[in-house]
């Protein structure tokens, strides 16, 4: 019974671990889309934040420095997206896809270029220590849920905090309401004196910076090992875009929504353990090919998009002007 409980606890603990990069990516994209912009460059933005934040963080032996570099470098990617789509009025879909291609390519270029000089996490003990799991006093002692929810590294709690703060910002502050107005009707917002280009630039950059933190988290959680054939982000950016729809553009709901995807992704790792620990109930998991579990998060993503497109009379949080460039002369 103790072994069974340990396996279940570790399984649910890992769901949280696998959910956090998606939470960063989803909340960052919600911030951008609430401004009326659609950024399909989440994958590339996270990749740039991951590789630059990790390398500089290791060199400085500081998690804080790594997080700052990840945020700033990804925010600069957001500035590039803003310049192209807000200032030059480029197509948002094409621009986002270009950023994804550029970001992933830059990840491989830097990694392969460094070669044997790629920094190892073992050479940055203070950063590793800062990223280690920490128990929250009293809460971590709660039977069952204490280990699952209150015994993680600092970036897990930061991700949840950012999601909650974003919800508060969008729903209770003047700037947040102005941002939502831009996403719904930029012409009306402009007539009220809101500086639309400035607001878009700021929030696209902040949202992109949040994505970068998710990329860094993925790199650190994977031990900082560079593989020339696999990118750390590995499709999480695309899943984050779908999750925005799944959680109905609500940052607070993203905390719960990402756990759903974290569950399916965790099955890929723990299906064998669950099958052997509970042969009567979950033994069938051992007969499913591992490749299916690897594809499962993307299959669920596709189903969500299909089901959402078929829903009628839905109360959607999607901004009405999303993906549309604003021409002030047409107001």
Secondary structure, DSSP 8 states (H G I E B T S, - for coil): -HHHHHHHHHHHHHHHHHHHHHHHHHHHHHHHHTTT-----HHHHHHHHHHHHHHHHHHHT-HHHHHHHHHHHHHHHHHHHHIIIIIS---HHHHHHHHHHHHHHHHHHHHHHHGGG---GGG-HHHHHHHS----TTGGGSTTHHHHHSS--HHHHHHHHHHHHHHHHHHHSHHHHHHHHHHH-HHHHHHTT--HHHHHHHHHHHHHHHHHHHHHHHHHHTTT--BTTB-SSTTHHHHHHHHHHHTTT-HHHHHHHHHHHHHHHHHHHHHHHHHHHSHHHHGGGGGS-HHHHHHHHHHHHHHHHHHHHH--S------TTTT----GGG-
